[in-house]
Amino acid sequence: MVTADAAAVAALENESLSPWTAAQIAALPEQKQYRARLCRAADGELVGWSCLLLAADEAELLKIAVPLARRRQGIGRALLADAVAGAARAGARRFFLEVREHNQAARALYAGAGFIEIGRRQGYYRQPADDALVLEKSLRGIYEKSA
Ligand SMILES: CC(C)(COP(=O)(O)OP(=O)(O)OC[C@H]1O[C@@H](n2cnc3c(N)ncnc32)[C@H](O)[C@@H]1OP(=O)(O)O)[C@@H](O)C(=O)NCCC(=O)NCCS
């Protein structure tokens, strides 16, 4: 991702709850601990994005979003698989994320990818209010050499 992509990503963010601002997104390319990935159609249209935070041997998925008109076509699953593989390649051993309790689409996506619930943050989200579920997927064994 480059700074010139920020406006398109911000427009995509605005289709979801708790969107990041264009200024937050424009700052990402300068912050090396963040790994932002864009998914484009053949004609260049932005059809999804993800943002991962890498720190020590942990990764946290901060964002994953697909435009309304492009949902249920497998893009979210592909972006999530890319984020997991990228985290493992970068040396992460644990992969975390937070999801709204009432976000059934995202929860189904994560459950299908093997994430398990490890905690709850009550009243974490606003507009609308919701609890955050903390999910984890272990990356041990991915990209590690067998003994
Ligand atoms: C969550 C999100 C990224 C999923 O993207 P997507 O491209 O539509 O997902 P996919 O087509 O790859 O779906 C993969 C699986 O997720 C689940 N899923 C996705 N959307 C779903 C829905 N609306 N209802 C139930 N399950 C759903 C299904 O298990 C699906 O597999 P299937 O199609 O074989 O049944 C998308 O809904 C989105 O951008 N939502 C707004 C942003 C957001 O909530 N991000 C997550 C924040 S934690």
The ligand as an ORCA input file, in Angstrom:
! r2SCAN-3c Opt
* xyz 0 1
  C     -16.347     -9.815      7.254
  C     -16.066     -9.556      5.775
  C     -14.625     -9.047      5.606
  C     -16.214    -10.904      5.028
  O     -15.797    -10.679      3.670
  P     -16.423    -11.527      2.461
  O     -15.537    -11.315      1.292
  O     -17.859    -11.216      2.302
  O     -16.283    -13.025      3.020
  P     -16.153    -14.362      2.140
  O     -17.002    -14.255      0.926
  O     -14.719    -14.680      1.952
  O     -16.821    -15.412      3.133
  C     -16.054    -16.389      3.832
  C     -16.948    -17.028      4.887
  O     -17.296    -16.074      5.892
  C     -18.645    -16.323      6.334
  N     -19.496    -15.184      5.981
  C     -19.162    -14.107      5.234
  N     -20.212    -13.253      5.167
  C     -21.213    -13.807      5.874
  C     -22.533    -13.398      6.175
  N     -23.033    -12.235      5.725
  N     -23.284    -14.198      6.969
  C     -22.803    -15.359      7.444
  N     -21.543    -15.821      7.170
  C     -20.766    -15.041      6.399
  C     -19.100    -17.574      5.630
  O     -18.711    -18.684      6.422
  C     -18.271    -17.514      4.355
  O     -18.106    -18.752      3.732
  P     -19.220    -19.245      2.641
  O     -19.461    -18.103      1.709
  O     -18.537    -20.416      2.013
  O     -20.446    -19.576      3.449
  C     -17.101     -8.567      5.171
  O     -18.397     -8.959      5.550
  C     -16.881     -7.134      5.582
  O     -16.116     -6.385      4.961
  N     -17.565     -6.698      6.655
  C     -17.415     -5.314      7.144
  C     -16.093     -5.118      7.827
  C     -15.945     -6.052      9.008
  O     -16.903     -6.322      9.731
  N     -14.709     -6.532      9.217
  C     -14.395     -7.409     10.332
  C     -14.063     -6.615     11.536
  S     -13.596     -7.680     12.928
*
